[in-house]
Each structure stands twice: as structure tokens, then as C-alpha cells.
Amino acid sequence: MFKQPAISGEPPWRQMLELESRKEVIEGWLSCADVPNQLVEVLKEMLATTEHELQAVRSQRLDSTTSSRRRESD
């Protein structure tokens, strides 16, 4: 239902910083007691998407770090 824009073209560390900040804001909104139920569902979707994107960036960063180490050891 909700698609957040990808953070393309940014360095991985900046993508992680942006996504972690976005996650904190969404979690803050979800912790508010007066958020309407309809909005809670959207926020949960946003949080899931953000967590998925964050995991993807972390995996990419880990893969690039691992491949860099392999090249250095060759």
C-alpha cells in the first residue's frame, strides 16, 4: 500500500543513517496513544518497509566489505 522512495545514489553510511532516523521517528509516532487506528496500520507498513530497506543496505555494506577484504588478501 505504501511505498517509500528509495535512497539511491547515496553512500551506504548515509543511507543507513537516514533509514535509522526514519525508523526512530516512525516508532515514536507508534508509541503515541492518540494515533488513529487507520494511521497505525500505515505506520506499521512504513516501519516494516524501512526495516527491510535498512537490512538490505546493511547486507550490501557487509558484502562490499567482505569482497574488499578478499581483494586485499589476494
CHARMM-style PDB file with segment names, atoms N, HN, CA, C and O in Angstrom:
ATOM      1  N   MET     1       0.823  -1.190   0.000  1.00  0.00      PROA
ATOM      2  CA  MET     1       0.000   0.000   0.000  1.00  0.00      PROA
ATOM      3  C   MET     1       0.869   1.257   0.000  1.00  0.00      PROA
ATOM      4  O   MET     1       0.632   2.172  -0.788  1.00  0.00      PROA
ATOM      5  N   PHE     2       1.860   1.307   0.866  1.00  0.00      PROA
ATOM      6  HN  PHE     2       2.052   0.564   1.506  1.00  0.00      PROA
ATOM      7  CA  PHE     2       2.698   2.496   0.967  1.00  0.00      PROA
ATOM      8  C   PHE     2       4.100   2.153   0.514  1.00  0.00      PROA
ATOM      9  O   PHE     2       4.694   1.192   1.001  1.00  0.00      PROA
ATOM     10  N   LYS     3       4.632   2.930  -0.412  1.00  0.00      PROA
ATOM     11  HN  LYS     3       4.149   3.711  -0.807  1.00  0.00      PROA
ATOM     12  CA  LYS     3       5.986   2.704  -0.916  1.00  0.00      PROA
ATOM     13  C   LYS     3       6.823   3.926  -0.630  1.00  0.00      PROA
ATOM     14  O   LYS     3       6.541   5.012  -1.135  1.00  0.00      PROA
ATOM     15  N   GLN     4       7.859   3.753   0.184  1.00  0.00      PROA
ATOM     16  HN  GLN     4       8.088   2.870   0.594  1.00  0.00      PROA
ATOM     17  CA  GLN     4       8.762   4.853   0.474  1.00  0.00      PROA
ATOM     18  C   GLN     4       9.774   4.970  -0.651  1.00  0.00      PROA
ATOM     19  O   GLN     4      10.171   3.962  -1.235  1.00  0.00      PROA
ATOM     20  N   PRO     5      10.197   6.197  -0.963  1.00  0.00      PROA
ATOM     21  CA  PRO     5      11.188   6.353  -2.010  1.00  0.00      PROA
ATOM     22  C   PRO     5      12.528   5.753  -1.597  1.00  0.00      PROA
ATOM     23  O   PRO     5      12.953   5.880  -0.449  1.00  0.00      PROA
ATOM     24  N   ALA     6      13.177   5.106  -2.539  1.00  0.00      PROA
ATOM     25  HN  ALA     6      12.832   5.003  -3.471  1.00  0.00      PROA
ATOM     26  CA  ALA     6      14.491   4.532  -2.266  1.00  0.00      PROA
ATOM     27  C   ALA     6      15.516   5.644  -2.140  1.00  0.00      PROA
ATOM     28  O   ALA     6      15.361   6.717  -2.722  1.00  0.00      PROA
ATOM     29  N   ILE     7      16.542   5.383  -1.390  1.00  0.00      PROA
ATOM     30  HN  ILE     7      16.669   4.511  -0.917  1.00  0.00      PROA
ATOM     31  CA  ILE     7      17.618   6.358  -1.206  1.00  0.00      PROA
ATOM     32  C   ILE     7      18.764   5.918  -2.106  1.00  0.00      PROA
ATOM     33  O   ILE     7      19.750   5.355  -1.632  1.00  0.00      PROA
ATOM     34  N   SER     8      18.637   6.171  -3.383  1.00  0.00      PROA
ATOM     35  HN  SER     8      17.835   6.628  -3.768  1.00  0.00      PROA
ATOM     36  CA  SER     8      19.661   5.714  -4.314  1.00  0.00      PROA
ATOM     37  C   SER     8      20.691   6.816  -4.543  1.00  0.00      PROA
ATOM     38  O   SER     8      20.405   8.006  -4.407  1.00  0.00      PROA
ATOM     39  N   GLY     9      21.879   6.384  -4.890  1.00  0.00      PROA
ATOM     40  HN  GLY     9      22.111   5.417  -5.000  1.00  0.00      PROA
ATOM     41  CA  GLY     9      22.933   7.332  -5.182  1.00  0.00      PROA
ATOM     42  C   GLY     9      23.656   7.865  -3.957  1.00  0.00      PROA
ATOM     43  O   GLY     9      24.650   8.579  -4.091  1.00  0.00      PROA
ATOM     44  N   GLU    10      23.182   7.536  -2.783  1.00  0.00      PROA
ATOM     45  HN  GLU    10      22.375   6.956  -2.674  1.00  0.00      PROA
ATOM     46  CA  GLU    10      23.810   7.985  -1.536  1.00  0.00      PROA
ATOM     47  C   GLU    10      24.787   6.914  -1.063  1.00  0.00      PROA
ATOM     48  O   GLU    10      24.576   5.730  -1.326  1.00  0.00      PROA
ATOM     49  N   PRO    11      25.855   7.313  -0.367  1.00  0.00      PROA
ATOM     50  CA  PRO    11      26.763   6.307   0.201  1.00  0.00      PROA
ATOM     51  C   PRO    11      26.015   5.447   1.226  1.00  0.00      PROA
ATOM     52  O   PRO    11      25.073   5.918   1.864  1.00  0.00      PROA
ATOM     53  N   PRO    12      26.432   4.196   1.381  1.00  0.00      PROA
ATOM     54  CA  PRO    12      25.737   3.292   2.305  1.00  0.00      PROA
ATOM     55  C   PRO    12      25.626   3.835   3.731  1.00  0.00      PROA
ATOM     56  O   PRO    12      24.588   3.658   4.368  1.00  0.00      PROA
ATOM     57  N   TRP    13      26.654   4.484   4.241  1.00  0.00      PROA
ATOM     58  HN  TRP    13      27.498   4.629   3.723  1.00  0.00      PROA
ATOM     59  CA  TRP    13      26.593   5.004   5.610  1.00  0.00      PROA
ATOM     60  C   TRP    13      25.513   6.063   5.735  1.00  0.00      PROA
ATOM     61  O   TRP    13      24.854   6.167   6.770  1.00  0.00      PROA
ATOM     62  N   ARG    14      25.329   6.854   4.675  1.00  0.00      PROA
ATOM     63  HN  ARG    14      25.864   6.769   3.835  1.00  0.00      PROA
ATOM     64  CA  ARG    14      24.303   7.895   4.701  1.00  0.00      PROA
ATOM     65  C   ARG    14      22.908   7.278   4.593  1.00  0.00      PROA
ATOM     66  O   ARG    14      21.969   7.735   5.245  1.00  0.00      PROA
ATOM     67  N   GLN    15      22.781   6.247   3.772  1.00  0.00      PROA
ATOM     68  HN  GLN    15      23.544   5.876   3.243  1.00  0.00      PROA
ATOM     69  CA  GLN    15      21.505   5.534   3.653  1.00  0.00      PROA
ATOM     70  C   GLN    15      21.110   4.939   5.001  1.00  0.00      PROA
ATOM     71  O   GLN    15      19.957   5.039   5.422  1.00  0.00      PROA
ATOM     72  N   MET    16      22.094   4.311   5.679  1.00  0.00      PROA
ATOM     73  HN  MET    16      23.030   4.231   5.336  1.00  0.00      PROA
ATOM     74  CA  MET    16      21.801   3.713   6.982  1.00  0.00      PROA
ATOM     75  C   MET    16      21.381   4.771   7.990  1.00  0.00      PROA
ATOM     76  O   MET    16      20.446   4.554   8.761  1.00  0.00      PROA
ATOM     77  N   LEU    17      22.056   5.903   7.995  1.00  0.00      PROA
ATOM     78  HN  LEU    17      22.816   6.079   7.369  1.00  0.00      PROA
ATOM     79  CA  LEU    17      21.721   6.986   8.912  1.00  0.00      PROA
ATOM     80  C   LEU    17      20.299   7.493   8.660  1.00  0.00      PROA
ATOM     81  O   LEU    17      19.531   7.699   9.599  1.00  0.00      PROA
ATOM     82  N   GLU    18      19.959   7.690   7.392  1.00  0.00      PROA
ATOM     83  HN  GLU    18      20.583   7.523   6.629  1.00  0.00      PROA
ATOM     84  CA  GLU    18      18.620   8.158   7.027  1.00  0.00      PROA
ATOM     85  C   GLU    18      17.553   7.141   7.441  1.00  0.00      PROA
ATOM     86  O   GLU    18      16.527   7.507   8.016  1.00  0.00      PROA
ATOM     87  N   LEU    19      17.801   5.878   7.148  1.00  0.00      PROA
ATOM     88  HN  LEU    19      18.634   5.581   6.682  1.00  0.00      PROA
ATOM     89  CA  LEU    19      16.821   4.833   7.460  1.00  0.00      PROA
ATOM     90  C   LEU    19      16.669   4.630   8.968  1.00  0.00      PROA
ATOM     91  O   LEU    19      15.557   4.424   9.455  1.00  0.00      PROA
ATOM     92  N   GLU    20      17.770   4.687   9.703  1.00  0.00      PROA
ATOM     93  HN  GLU    20      18.673   4.855   9.308  1.00  0.00      PROA
ATOM     94  CA  GLU    20      17.689   4.552  11.158  1.00  0.00      PROA
ATOM     95  C   GLU    20      16.916   5.720  11.774  1.00  0.00      PROA
ATOM     96  O   GLU    20      16.139   5.537  12.711  1.00  0.00      PROA
ATOM     97  N   SER    21      17.140   6.917  11.238  1.00  0.00      PROA
ATOM     98  HN  SER    21      17.771   7.066  10.477  1.00  0.00      PROA
ATOM     99  CA  SER    21      16.404   8.090  11.720  1.00  0.00      PROA
ATOM    100  C   SER    21      14.921   7.956  11.410  1.00  0.00      PROA
ATOM    101  O   SER    21      14.072   8.241  12.255  1.00  0.00      PROA
ATOM    102  N   ARG    22      14.616   7.519  10.194  1.00  0.00      PROA
ATOM    103  HN  ARG    22      15.306   7.287   9.507  1.00  0.00      PROA
ATOM    104  CA  ARG    22      13.218   7.323   9.789  1.00  0.00      PROA
ATOM    105  C   ARG    22      12.547   6.300  10.703  1.00  0.00      PROA
ATOM    106  O   ARG    22      11.404   6.486  11.122  1.00  0.00      PROA
ATOM    107  N   LYS    23      13.270   5.217  11.009  1.00  0.00      PROA
ATOM    108  HN  LYS    23      14.198   5.067  10.669  1.00  0.00      PROA
ATOM    109  CA  LYS    23      12.730   4.165  11.880  1.00  0.00      PROA
ATOM    110  C   LYS    23      12.413   4.724  13.269  1.00  0.00      PROA
ATOM    111  O   LYS    23      11.358   4.429  13.830  1.00  0.00      PROA
ATOM    112  N   GLU    24      13.314   5.523  13.820  1.00  0.00      PROA
ATOM    113  HN  GLU    24      14.171   5.763  13.365  1.00  0.00      PROA
ATOM    114  CA  GLU    24      13.089   6.111  15.144  1.00  0.00      PROA
ATOM    115  C   GLU    24      11.860   7.020  15.155  1.00  0.00      PROA
ATOM    116  O   GLU    24      11.079   6.998  16.106  1.00  0.00      PROA
ATOM    117  N   VAL    25      11.688   7.811  14.110  1.00  0.00      PROA
ATOM    118  HN  VAL    25      12.322   7.830  13.337  1.00  0.00      PROA
ATOM    119  CA  VAL    25      10.534   8.711  14.035  1.00  0.00      PROA
ATOM    120  C   VAL    25       9.235   7.908  13.973  1.00  0.00      PROA
ATOM    121  O   VAL    25       8.272   8.214  14.676  1.00  0.00      PROA
ATOM    122  N   ILE    26       9.218   6.885  13.129  1.00  0.00      PROA
ATOM    123  HN  ILE    26      10.000   6.636  12.557  1.00  0.00      PROA
ATOM    124  CA  ILE    26       8.011   6.064  12.994  1.00  0.00      PROA
ATOM    125  C   ILE    26       7.693   5.370  14.317  1.00  0.00      PROA
ATOM    126  O   ILE    26       6.535   5.328  14.735  1.00  0.00      PROA
ATOM    127  N   GLU    27       8.721   4.825  14.979  1.00  0.00      PROA
ATOM    128  HN  GLU    27       9.661   4.859  14.639  1.00  0.00      PROA
ATOM    129  CA  GLU    27       8.496   4.174  16.267  1.00  0.00      PROA
ATOM    130  C   GLU    27       7.967   5.175  17.296  1.00  0.00      PROA
ATOM    131  O   GLU    27       7.133   4.827  18.133  1.00  0.00      PROA
ATOM    132  N   GLY    28       8.448   6.405  17.233  1.00  0.00      PROA
ATOM    133  HN  GLY    28       9.125   6.688  16.554  1.00  0.00      PROA
ATOM    134  CA  GLY    28       7.934   7.443  18.125  1.00  0.00      PROA
ATOM    135  C   GLY    28       6.464   7.720  17.883  1.00  0.00      PROA
ATOM    136  O   GLY    28       5.686   7.852  18.827  1.00  0.00      PROA
ATOM    137  N   TRP    29       6.084   7.807  16.615  1.00  0.00      PROA
ATOM    138  HN  TRP    29       6.717   7.699  15.848  1.00  0.00      PROA
ATOM    139  CA  TRP    29       4.674   8.024  16.289  1.00  0.00      PROA
ATOM    140  C   TRP    29       3.820   6.865  16.783  1.00  0.00      PROA
ATOM    141  O   TRP    29       2.732   7.066  17.323  1.00  0.00      PROA
ATOM    142  N   LEU    30       4.330   5.639  16.591  1.00  0.00      PROA
ATOM    143  HN  LEU    30       5.214   5.476  16.152  1.00  0.00      PROA
ATOM    144  CA  LEU    30       3.562   4.462  17.021  1.00  0.00      PROA
ATOM    145  C   LEU    30       3.404   4.393  18.537  1.00  0.00      PROA
ATOM    146  O   LEU    30       2.457   3.785  19.036  1.00  0.00      PROA
ATOM    147  N   SER    31       4.318   5.006  19.262  1.00  0.00      PROA
ATOM    148  HN  SER    31       5.088   5.499  18.857  1.00  0.00      PROA
ATOM    149  CA  SER    31       4.229   4.961  20.720  1.00  0.00      PROA
ATOM    150  C   SER    31       3.217   5.965  21.283  1.00  0.00      PROA
ATOM    151  O   SER    31       2.895   5.920  22.471  1.00  0.00      PROA
ATOM    152  N   CYS    32       2.722   6.864  20.442  1.00  0.00      PROA
ATOM    153  HN  CYS    32       2.984   6.900  19.478  1.00  0.00      PROA
ATOM    154  CA  CYS    32       1.720   7.827  20.881  1.00  0.00      PROA
ATOM    155  C   CYS    32       0.366   7.129  21.012  1.00  0.00      PROA
ATOM    156  O   CYS    32      -0.052   6.389  20.122  1.00  0.00      PROA
ATOM    157  N   ALA    33      -0.301   7.371  22.117  1.00  0.00      PROA
ATOM    158  HN  ALA    33       0.039   7.972  22.840  1.00  0.00      PROA
ATOM    159  CA  ALA    33      -1.576   6.700  22.385  1.00  0.00      PROA
ATOM    160  C   ALA    33      -2.728   7.250  21.550  1.00  0.00      PROA
ATOM    161  O   ALA    33      -3.721   6.556  21.334  1.00  0.00      PROA
ATOM    162  N   ASP    34      -2.606   8.481  21.081  1.00  0.00      PROA
ATOM    163  HN  ASP    34      -1.799   9.045  21.256  1.00  0.00      PROA
ATOM    164  CA  ASP    34      -3.733   9.112  20.394  1.00  0.00      PROA
ATOM    165  C   ASP    34      -3.656   9.020  18.866  1.00  0.00      PROA
ATOM    166  O   ASP    34      -4.288   9.813  18.169  1.00  0.00      PROA
ATOM    167  N   VAL    35      -2.894   8.067  18.349  1.00  0.00      PROA
ATOM    168  HN  VAL    35      -2.381   7.423  18.916  1.00  0.00      PROA
ATOM    169  CA  VAL    35      -2.801   7.877  16.902  1.00  0.00      PROA
ATOM    170  C   VAL    35      -4.001   7.039  16.447  1.00  0.00      PROA
ATOM    171  O   VAL    35      -4.244   5.966  16.999  1.00  0.00      PROA
ATOM    172  N   PRO    36      -4.754   7.518  15.445  1.00  0.00      PROA
ATOM    173  CA  PRO    36      -5.916   6.754  14.950  1.00  0.00      PROA
ATOM    174  C   PRO    36      -5.509   5.375  14.418  1.00  0.00      PROA
ATOM    175  O   PRO    36      -4.413   5.210  13.882  1.00  0.00      PROA
ATOM    176  N   ASN    37      -6.390   4.398  14.566  1.00  0.00      PROA
ATOM    177  HN  ASN    37      -7.280   4.532  15.001  1.00  0.00      PROA
ATOM    178  CA  ASN    37      -6.095   3.024  14.134  1.00  0.00      PROA
ATOM    179  C   ASN    37      -5.706   2.937  12.668  1.00  0.00      PROA
ATOM    180  O   ASN    37      -4.813   2.170  12.308  1.00  0.00      PROA
ATOM    181  N   GLN    38      -6.371   3.720  11.813  1.00  0.00      PROA
ATOM    182  HN  GLN    38      -7.096   4.343  12.106  1.00  0.00      PROA
ATOM    183  CA  GLN    38      -6.043   3.681  10.391  1.00  0.00      PROA
ATOM    184  C   GLN    38      -4.606   4.122  10.156  1.00  0.00      PROA
ATOM    185  O   GLN    38      -3.914   3.567   9.302  1.00  0.00      PROA
ATOM    186  N   LEU    39      -4.162   5.108  10.903  1.00  0.00      PROA
ATOM    187  HN  LEU    39      -4.724   5.559  11.597  1.00  0.00      PROA
ATOM    188  CA  LEU    39      -2.801   5.601  10.772  1.00  0.00      PROA
ATOM    189  C   LEU    39      -1.796   4.604  11.346  1.00  0.00      PROA
ATOM    190  O   LEU    39      -0.680   4.488  10.841  1.00  0.00      PROA
ATOM    191  N   VAL    40      -2.183   3.895  12.385  1.00  0.00      PROA
ATOM    192  HN  VAL    40      -3.090   3.989  12.795  1.00  0.00      PROA
ATOM    193  CA  VAL    40      -1.303   2.887  12.982  1.00  0.00      PROA
ATOM    194  C   VAL    40      -0.938   1.834  11.943  1.00  0.00      PROA
ATOM    195  O   VAL    40       0.220   1.426  11.853  1.00  0.00      PROA
ATOM    196  N   GLU    41      -1.914   1.394  11.163  1.00  0.00      PROA
ATOM    197  HN  GLU    41      -2.854   1.726  11.236  1.00  0.00      PROA
ATOM    198  CA  GLU    41      -1.651   0.386  10.139  1.00  0.00      PROA
ATOM    199  C   GLU    41      -0.666   0.900   9.096  1.00  0.00      PROA
ATOM    200  O   GLU    41       0.238   0.172   8.685  1.00  0.00      PROA
ATOM    201  N   VAL    42      -0.833   2.130   8.673  1.00  0.00      PROA
ATOM    202  HN  VAL    42      -1.568   2.720   9.008  1.00  0.00      PROA
ATOM    203  CA  VAL    42       0.073   2.734   7.686  1.00  0.00      PROA
ATOM    204  C   VAL    42       1.470   2.862   8.281  1.00  0.00      PROA
ATOM    205  O   VAL    42       2.462   2.571   7.614  1.00  0.00      PROA
ATOM    206  N   LEU    43       1.546   3.295   9.532  1.00  0.00      PROA
ATOM    207  HN  LEU    43       0.740   3.531  10.074  1.00  0.00      PROA
ATOM    208  CA  LEU    43       2.845   3.438  10.189  1.00  0.00      PROA
ATOM    209  C   LEU    43       3.546   2.092  10.338  1.00  0.00      PROA
ATOM    210  O   LEU    43       4.764   2.005  10.184  1.00  0.00      PROA
ATOM    211  N   LYS    44       2.788   1.053  10.634  1.00  0.00      PROA
ATOM    212  HN  LYS    44       1.798   1.124  10.759  1.00  0.00      PROA
ATOM    213  CA  LYS    44       3.386  -0.285  10.739  1.00  0.00      PROA
ATOM    214  C   LYS    44       3.955  -0.731   9.399  1.00  0.00      PROA
ATOM    215  O   LYS    44       5.021  -1.344   9.342  1.00  0.00      PROA
ATOM    216  N   GLU    45       3.239  -0.421   8.322  1.00  0.00      PROA
ATOM    217  HN  GLU    45       2.373   0.077   8.368  1.00  0.00      PROA
ATOM    218  CA  GLU    45       3.742  -0.738   6.981  1.00  0.00      PROA
ATOM    219  C   GLU    45       5.011   0.043   6.687  1.00  0.00      PROA
ATOM    220  O   GLU    45       5.981  -0.500   6.159  1.00  0.00      PROA
ATOM    221  N   MET    46       4.991   1.319   7.035  1.00  0.00      PROA
ATOM    222  HN  MET    46       4.202   1.759   7.464  1.00  0.00      PROA
ATOM    223  CA  MET    46       6.174   2.159   6.826  1.00  0.00      PROA
ATOM    224  C   MET    46       7.364   1.618   7.613  1.00  0.00      PROA
ATOM    225  O   MET    46       8.487   1.589   7.110  1.00  0.00      PROA
ATOM    226  N   LEU    47       7.113   1.194   8.844  1.00  0.00      PROA
ATOM    227  HN  LEU    47       6.201   1.218   9.253  1.00  0.00      PROA
ATOM    228  CA  LEU    47       8.179   0.659   9.692  1.00  0.00      PROA
ATOM    229  C   LEU    47       8.743  -0.629   9.090  1.00  0.00      PROA
ATOM    230  O   LEU    47       9.960  -0.811   9.042  1.00  0.00      PROA
ATOM    231  N   ALA    48       7.876  -1.507   8.639  1.00  0.00      PROA
ATOM    232  HN  ALA    48       6.888  -1.359   8.679  1.00  0.00      PROA
ATOM    233  CA  ALA    48       8.325  -2.764   8.037  1.00  0.00      PROA
ATOM    234  C   ALA    48       9.158  -2.501   6.784  1.00  0.00      PROA
ATOM    235  O   ALA    48      10.193  -3.135   6.577  1.00  0.00      PROA
ATOM    236  N   THR    49       8.710  -1.573   5.958  1.00  0.00      PROA
ATOM    237  HN  THR    49       7.870  -1.058   6.125  1.00  0.00      PROA
ATOM    238  CA  THR    49       9.443  -1.221   4.746  1.00  0.00      PROA
ATOM    239  C   THR    49      10.800  -0.633   5.090  1.00  0.00      PROA
ATOM    240  O   THR    49      11.807  -0.987   4.478  1.00  0.00      PROA
ATOM    241  N   THR    50      10.829   0.255   6.056  1.00  0.00      PROA
ATOM    242  HN  THR    50      10.011   0.542   6.554  1.00  0.00      PROA
ATOM    243  CA  THR    50      12.077   0.886   6.481  1.00  0.00      PROA
ATOM    244  C   THR    50      13.044  -0.154   7.028  1.00  0.00      PROA
ATOM    245  O   THR    50      14.230  -0.127   6.701  1.00  0.00      PROA
ATOM    246  N   GLU    51      12.554  -1.067   7.853  1.00  0.00      PROA
ATOM    247  HN  GLU    51      11.591  -1.089   8.119  1.00  0.00      PROA
ATOM    248  CA  GLU    51      13.415  -2.116   8.400  1.00  0.00      PROA
ATOM    249  C   GLU    51      13.960  -3.011   7.292  1.00  0.00      PROA
ATOM    250  O   GLU    51      15.118  -3.425   7.339  1.00  0.00      PROA
ATOM    251  N   HSD    52      13.129  -3.309   6.300  1.00  0.00      PROA
ATOM    252  HN  HSD    52      12.188  -2.973   6.262  1.00  0.00      PROA
ATOM    253  CA  HSD    52      13.563  -4.126   5.165  1.00  0.00      PROA
ATOM    254  C   HSD    52      14.664  -3.403   4.372  1.00  0.00      PROA
ATOM    255  O   HSD    52      15.677  -4.005   4.017  1.00  0.00      PROA
ATOM    256  N   GLU    53      14.456  -2.119   4.103  1.00  0.00      PROA
ATOM    257  HN  GLU    53      13.633  -1.630   4.392  1.00  0.00      PROA
ATOM    258  CA  GLU    53      15.453  -1.331   3.375  1.00  0.00      PROA
ATOM    259  C   GLU    53      16.755  -1.231   4.170  1.00  0.00      PROA
ATOM    260  O   GLU    53      17.842  -1.326   3.599  1.00  0.00      PROA
ATOM    261  N   LEU    54      16.647  -1.042   5.469  1.00  0.00      PROA
ATOM    262  HN  LEU    54      15.764  -0.965   5.932  1.00  0.00      PROA
ATOM    263  CA  LEU    54      17.822  -0.949   6.330  1.00  0.00      PROA
ATOM    264  C   LEU    54      18.607  -2.264   6.306  1.00  0.00      PROA
ATOM    265  O   LEU    54      19.836  -2.255   6.235  1.00  0.00      PROA
ATOM    266  N   GLN    55      17.903  -3.380   6.366  1.00  0.00      PROA
ATOM    267  HN  GLN    55      16.905  -3.388   6.424  1.00  0.00      PROA
ATOM    268  CA  GLN    55      18.565  -4.680   6.310  1.00  0.00      PROA
ATOM    269  C   GLN    55      19.259  -4.870   4.963  1.00  0.00      PROA
ATOM    270  O   GLN    55      20.356  -5.425   4.909  1.00  0.00      PROA
ATOM    271  N   ALA    56      18.634  -4.417   3.878  1.00  0.00      PROA
ATOM    272  HN  ALA    56      17.742  -3.966   3.921  1.00  0.00      PROA
ATOM    273  CA  ALA    56      19.233  -4.542   2.552  1.00  0.00      PROA
ATOM    274  C   ALA    56      20.521  -3.724   2.460  1.00  0.00      PROA
ATOM    275  O   ALA    56      21.515  -4.193   1.906  1.00  0.00      PROA
ATOM    276  N   VAL    57      20.507  -2.508   2.998  1.00  0.00      PROA
ATOM    277  HN  VAL    57      19.699  -2.127   3.448  1.00  0.00      PROA
ATOM    278  CA  VAL    57      21.702  -1.661   2.968  1.00  0.00      PROA
ATOM    279  C   VAL    57      22.801  -2.292   3.814  1.00  0.00      PROA
ATOM    280  O   VAL    57      23.965  -2.304   3.415  1.00  0.00      PROA
ATOM    281  N   ARG    58      22.436  -2.814   4.976  1.00  0.00      PROA
ATOM    282  HN  ARG    58      21.490  -2.804   5.300  1.00  0.00      PROA
ATOM    283  CA  ARG    58      23.433  -3.475   5.833  1.00  0.00      PROA
ATOM    284  C   ARG    58      24.045  -4.677   5.119  1.00  0.00      PROA
ATOM    285  O   ARG    58      25.254  -4.896   5.196  1.00  0.00      PROA
ATOM    286  N   SER    59      23.216  -5.453   4.426  1.00  0.00      PROA
ATOM    287  HN  SER    59      22.234  -5.275   4.364  1.00  0.00      PROA
ATOM    288  CA  SER    59      23.712  -6.619   3.695  1.00  0.00      PROA
ATOM    289  C   SER    59      24.646  -6.198   2.568  1.00  0.00      PROA
ATOM    290  O   SER    59      25.691  -6.815   2.362  1.00  0.00      PROA
ATOM    291  N   GLN    60      24.273  -5.149   1.836  1.00  0.00      PROA
ATOM    292  HN  GLN    60      23.424  -4.648   2.003  1.00  0.00      PROA
ATOM    293  CA  GLN    60      25.128  -4.642   0.760  1.00  0.00      PROA
ATOM    294  C   GLN    60      26.463  -4.184   1.311  1.00  0.00      PROA
ATOM    295  O   GLN    60      27.516  -4.459   0.736  1.00  0.00      PROA
ATOM    296  N   ARG    61      26.410  -3.488   2.421  1.00  0.00      PROA
ATOM    297  HN  ARG    61      25.555  -3.264   2.888  1.00  0.00      PROA
ATOM    298  CA  ARG    61      27.635  -2.969   3.031  1.00  0.00      PROA
ATOM    299  C   ARG    61      28.519  -4.127   3.495  1.00  0.00      PROA
ATOM    300  O   ARG    61      29.736  -4.093   3.314  1.00  0.00      PROA
ATOM    301  N   LEU    62      27.913  -5.136   4.087  1.00  0.00      PROA
ATOM    302  HN  LEU    62      26.924  -5.163   4.234  1.00  0.00      PROA
ATOM    303  CA  LEU    62      28.655  -6.293   4.540  1.00  0.00      PROA
ATOM    304  C   LEU    62      29.275  -7.024   3.352  1.00  0.00      PROA
ATOM    305  O   LEU    62      30.435  -7.434   3.411  1.00  0.00      PROA
ATOM    306  N   ASP    63      28.507  -7.189   2.272  1.00  0.00      PROA
ATOM    307  HN  ASP    63      27.566  -6.855   2.224  1.00  0.00      PROA
ATOM    308  CA  ASP    63      29.013  -7.843   1.071  1.00  0.00      PROA
ATOM    309  C   ASP    63      30.192  -7.078   0.477  1.00  0.00      PROA
ATOM    310  O   ASP    63      31.189  -7.686   0.088  1.00  0.00      PROA
ATOM    311  N   SER    64      30.091  -5.756   0.403  1.00  0.00      PROA
ATOM    312  HN  SER    64      29.281  -5.262   0.719  1.00  0.00      PROA
ATOM    313  CA  SER    64      31.167  -4.966  -0.183  1.00  0.00      PROA
ATOM    314  C   SER    64      32.400  -4.977   0.703  1.00  0.00      PROA
ATOM    315  O   SER    64      33.522  -4.975   0.198  1.00  0.00      PROA
ATOM    316  N   THR    65      32.212  -4.988   2.019  1.00  0.00      PROA
ATOM    317  HN  THR    65      31.300  -4.989   2.430  1.00  0.00      PROA
ATOM    318  CA  THR    65      33.339  -5.057   2.947  1.00  0.00      PROA
ATOM    319  C   THR    65      34.042  -6.403   2.814  1.00  0.00      PROA
ATOM    320  O   THR    65      35.271  -6.465   2.797  1.00  0.00      PROA
ATOM    321  N   THR    66      33.270  -7.474   2.720  1.00  0.00      PROA
ATOM    322  HN  THR    66      32.271  -7.423   2.734  1.00  0.00      PROA
ATOM    323  CA  THR    66      33.827  -8.817   2.581  1.00  0.00      PROA
ATOM    324  C   THR    66      34.587  -8.954   1.277  1.00  0.00      PROA
ATOM    325  O   THR    66      35.684  -9.512   1.260  1.00  0.00      PROA
ATOM    326  N   SER    67      34.021  -8.449   0.173  1.00  0.00      PROA
ATOM    327  HN  SER    67      33.130  -7.996   0.187  1.00  0.00      PROA
ATOM    328  CA  SER    67      34.697  -8.562  -1.115  1.00  0.00      PROA
ATOM    329  C   SER    67      35.954  -7.695  -1.147  1.00  0.00      PROA
ATOM    330  O   SER    67      36.930  -8.066  -1.799  1.00  0.00      PROA
ATOM    331  N   SER    68      35.958  -6.558  -0.465  1.00  0.00      PROA
ATOM    332  HN  SER    68      35.166  -6.257   0.065  1.00  0.00      PROA
ATOM    333  CA  SER    68      37.151  -5.714  -0.385  1.00  0.00      PROA
ATOM    334  C   SER    68      38.263  -6.433   0.356  1.00  0.00      PROA
ATOM    335  O   SER    68      39.426  -6.379  -0.044  1.00  0.00      PROA
ATOM    336  N   ARG    69      37.905  -7.101   1.428  1.00  0.00      PROA
ATOM    337  HN  ARG    69      36.960  -7.145   1.754  1.00  0.00      PROA
ATOM    338  CA  ARG    69      38.907  -7.850   2.200  1.00  0.00      PROA
ATOM    339  C   ARG    69      39.487  -8.994   1.379  1.00  0.00      PROA
ATOM    340  O   ARG    69      40.680  -9.285   1.462  1.00  0.00      PROA
ATOM    341  N   ARG    70      38.636  -9.640   0.586  1.00  0.00      PROA
ATOM    342  HN  ARG    70      37.667  -9.404   0.519  1.00  0.00      PROA
ATOM    343  CA  ARG    70      39.131 -10.729  -0.265  1.00  0.00      PROA
ATOM    344  C   ARG    70      40.141 -10.194  -1.270  1.00  0.00      PROA
ATOM    345  O   ARG    70      41.184 -10.811  -1.484  1.00  0.00      PROA
ATOM    346  N   ARG    71      39.844  -9.052  -1.891  1.00  0.00      PROA
ATOM    347  HN  ARG    71      38.996  -8.551  -1.717  1.00  0.00      PROA
ATOM    348  CA  ARG    71      40.759  -8.470  -2.868  1.00  0.00      PROA
ATOM    349  C   ARG    71      42.077  -8.077  -2.218  1.00  0.00      PROA
ATOM    350  O   ARG    71      43.138  -8.240  -2.820  1.00  0.00      PROA
ATOM    351  N   GLU    72      42.019  -7.561  -0.993  1.00  0.00      PROA
ATOM    352  HN  GLU    72      41.157  -7.429  -0.504  1.00  0.00      PROA
ATOM    353  CA  GLU    72      43.242  -7.164  -0.297  1.00  0.00      PROA
ATOM    354  C   GLU    72      44.094  -8.360   0.053  1.00  0.00      PROA
ATOM    355  O   GLU    72      45.319  -8.247   0.074  1.00  0.00      PROA
ATOM    356  N   SER    73      43.489  -9.506   0.329  1.00  0.00      PROA
ATOM    357  HN  SER    73      42.493  -9.597   0.312  1.00  0.00      PROA
ATOM    358  CA  SER    73      44.240 -10.692   0.720  1.00  0.00      PROA
ATOM    359  C   SER    73      44.813 -11.439  -0.482  1.00  0.00      PROA
ATOM    360  O   SER    73      45.706 -12.271  -0.318  1.00  0.00      PROA
ATOM    361  N   ASP    74      44.317 -11.158  -1.681  1.00  0.00      PROA
ATOM    362  HN  ASP    74      43.591 -10.482  -1.814  1.00  0.00      PROA
ATOM    363  CA  ASP    74      44.799 -11.830  -2.905  1.00  0.00      PROA
ATOM    364  C   ASP    74      46.176 -11.371  -3.294  1.00  0.00      PROA
ATOM    365  OT1 ASP    74      46.723 -11.836  -4.294  1.00  0.00      PROA
TER     366      ASP     74
END
